[in-house]
């Protein structure tokens, strides 16, 4: 197996682990729909995407991460998050050419409607920095769960080098509220809004469609989720300032670039 294939394999394995970890965190704090009854149902974390859109996002994410890692230098550290066919690129690359290459690769994948390229041209982050990011993601999710009048499951949280990226199908008010909560979490350096905004009158229709999809899923036995680590005390390598010393982090909107919304060709 050559070096490129090894790199792609490791990237896919990392993605799977991170996705499973995200599920555990989501199940800890988000609203759940129980599908099925008798022999044990399936727990589905609800958001405003249909199940079809969630499946498509997973496919886009796996394809994009694999292809990007095949095309970038070994020194690059790139992450891909897909939400409602929008692709967020985060991590570090050695030069601007690599940054643009990663975006071009993502754009070449069918059904990607838009791209937010937040790759930073610098050396790859350290293991301790990535551990800190995982910890901060959990802290932000926990803060959202505990916030009054905020539905934490409507937000996708990604953290890189202390910068929190928020994705989701939200109204303008919901986006501002979620960003404010994230900005006040100790240790967060900046909040970037990567939201896709919807009108208040569209909320009910989206939630009804998502609920309809969830109720249509067949009951299936599912293993109990691993114990979540939200709120775990960080190790000495993790930075966290006391709340009374933490000023709200700055908040900004992301730059959105066009993607490739063409549907995949029909199978012959």
N, C-alpha and C positions, 0 to 999 in steps of 0.2 A: 504494500500500500504506500503510495507516494505521500510526500509532505502535505500537498494540497488536500488530498482526500482525508488524511488524518485530521487536519485542521477543521475541515467541514464536519467530520464526524463528531469531534469534540464540541464544536459549536452547537450542533443539533442536540447533543446530550445535555449541554448546559441549558439550552432553551427549555427542554422538557422538564429539567429539575426546577428551573425558575417558575415555569407555568404551574407545576404541582405545588410549589411553595405559595404562589399567589392564590391558588384555590383554597389552601388551608387557611390563609389569612382572611380570605373573603368569607369563608364559611364561619369563621369565628365571629365576625361582626356585622355581616350584611343580612338583609331580609332574605328569607329562603322560601321557595315554593316546594311543597312536598307533593310529588307526583306518584300516584299509585297508593295502594293501601295494604292489602292482605299480607304478603310475605315480606314486606319491607320496601319502601319507595325510594326513588332517586331524589336527591337534594340538588336543586338547581338555583344557583345564585342569580337573582333577577337583575336585569338592567333593561334599557329601552331598545336594545337591538333584538331583532328576531333571532331564533335559533339558527336560521340559515345564514344570517349575517355573522353570527359568532363563529360558525363553522368556517365560513369563507375567510374571516380574519385570521383564524389559526393557520389555514393553508397559506395565506399570503405571508404570514410571519415566518413560517418554517422555510418556505421557498426563498424569501428575501434574505434571511440570515445565512442560509447555506450558500447562495450564489454570491452574496457580498463577501463572505469569508474566502471563497474560492478566488476572488478577484483582487483582494487587498493584500498588502505585505504582511508577513508574520508578526510584525511589530504593532499592527493595528489591533484595537480592541473596540469592536462595533457591536451595538445592540439594536434590535429591531422590535418595535411594538406596533401592532396593527389594531385599529379600532374603527369600526364602521367604514372600512376600506381606505382609511387614512393611515399612512405609514410614518412613524416617528423614528428617526435615526439618532441614536445617542452613543457616546463613547469617545474614543480618542483615535486619531489617525496621524501618521507622520508628516503629511503634507497636504496642500490644498487639492492636488491632483487626485489623491486617494479619496478625499471628501466628495469631490464631484463624481468620481467613478462609482462610489457607493450609491449616490443618488440616481445616477444613470441606470445602474443595475436594478434598483428598486422600481424605477419608472418603467422598465421593460417587462415587468410582471403584470399580467392581465388583471383587470379589475381594481387596480390601485388608482383611486380617484385623485389623491393629493398626497404630497410628501412634505414633512417638516424635517429639515436637515439641521440637527443640532450637534453634529459631530464637531469636536474640538481638535484643532491642529496642535497637538502636543504629544508628549510621551504617554504611554499607556498608564492608567491609574494603578495604584498599588493594591495589594490584597486587603490591607487595612482600610483603604478608602472605599473599596467595594463592600466591605463588611459594614462600614458606617452607612453607606447608601441603603443597604438592606434594612438596617435598623431604623433609619429615618423613614423609609417607606411604611414600616409597621407603625411608627409613631404618628405619621400623618393619617393613616387609616383609622387608628384608634381615636385620634382627635375628631375625625369626621363622624365616627360612630357615636361619640359622646356629645356631639353638637346638636342642640335643639333645632328642629325644623330643617334638618339637612339629611337627605337620603344618601348615605355613604356609598351604596351600591351603584349609584349613577356616575361615579367617578373612577377613572383608571389612573393609578398613581405610579409614576416612574421616577426614580431618583438616580442622579449621576453626579458625582463629585459635589454633593451637597445641594445640587440644584434639583428642585422638584418640578416635574412636568405633569400637568393634569389634562387628561383626555376625557371625552364623554359627550353624550347628546344631552345638552342642558340649555335652559333659558339663560338670558343675560344675567338675571338676578341670581340664579343658581350658580352660575360660573363665578360671579363676583364673591358670593358667599363661600364657596368651596376654596377659592384662592386665598381669601382672608384667613380661613381656618388653617390652611397649610402654611401660610406665611408666618403664623404665630407659634409654630412648633419649634422648640429650641433646637438649634443646630442647622436649620434650613437656611441656606445662603441666598436663594432666589427662587421665585415661583414663576413658571412659564405656562401660560394658558394655551393649550392646544385643542380647545373645545371646538365642537361643531354645534353651532347654536340653532335652537329651534324656537318657534313662537309658542307662547303660553297655550294658545288654542290647539296646538298640535300634540301637546303632552298626553291628553287622554287617549287619542287614537293610537299613539305609539305604545303606550302602556297596555292598551287592550290587545294589540297585535302580539306583543311579547307574552302576555298572559295566556292568550289563546294557543300560542306555540307550546308553552310550558305544559298546559293541561293536556295537550295531544301526545306528549311523550309517553311511551309505554313504561309501565312499572318495571324496574329492574333492581336486583340486589346490588348494593354498593358497599364496599368496605368502609369502615369508619375512617374519617379523615384523620391524618396525623395531628397530634397536638400542636396547635398554633403557637407561634413564638411572639405574638404581638405584645409589646410592653416588656419584653425581656430586658434585663439590665445589661447594657453594653459592656464590652471588655475595655481595657485601658486604652486601646487604640481608637476608640470611638469618642467623638467630641460631642458634648451636650452641655449647653450652658443653662443655668437655672432660669426658670420662666421670668422671674422678676428682672433679670438682666438681659432678656432677649427682646430687642426691638423687632417689629414685624419686618420680615425680609421683603425686598423689592419685588414687585409683580410686573410682568410684561406679557404682551401678546406674542405669539409665535409668528414667524414668516412662513406662509403656506405656498408651496410650489405645486404646479399642476402635475398630475400623474398620468396614468394610462387607463382610462375607464373602459376600454374595449373589453367586451366579454370574451371568455376563453372560447376557442373554436370548438364546434360540436364534434363529438367523437364519431368516427366513421365505423 
